[in-house]
Amino acid sequence: MNIVFVRRVTLLVAALGLSGALAAPAPALADGPQRIVLDYTKGKCAKTTLTARSGVPTTLEINTSDNFTDDAKIDMQGNRIALPDTYAKQTTTVDLGVPGPAAIPFTVSGSEWPGSTGTGCTGWILIA
């Protein structure tokens, strides 16, 4: 065997190995499921734009505290989920499944209540 043949075989094996590594699907759960957190207190949302990765099991956790109305809710993707009337922090979990790339609008609302500083928010969950 000459040196040119050995180099070609070595390059071919390296190229095939690299192409196989690049073509292999990445494991979807490499980092595990993801959580998106929305804080809702005194009638206001801490953030109105939330971000997440697509193709990963996702849950939205809504941390509610100092919510003095029993009709607070979040409207998202045609679903209406009630939020607790609470002084202490409580978490409401919404399973978003394994979303693809999308922009999901949401609205958190409640009645005007004396002592609250806000009446909800409108925002987006951006999944890329």
Number of C-alpha atoms within 10 A of each C-alpha: 5 6 8 9 10 11 11 11 12 11 12 12 12 12 12 11 12 12 11 11 11 10 9 9 8 9 9 13 11 8 8 11 14 16 16 16 17 19 16 22 21 19 26 21 20 12 14 17 14 16 13 18 16 17 16 20 17 20 18 18 17 20 19 25 20 18 25 21 19 13 13 20 19 18 15 16 9 7 10 13 15 16 24 22 16 15 13 11 15 17 17 14 15 15 11 14 12 15 15 12 12 14 15 13 15 20 15 23 20 21 16 14 14 9 11 16 12 17 16 20 18 16 16 17 18 16 16 13
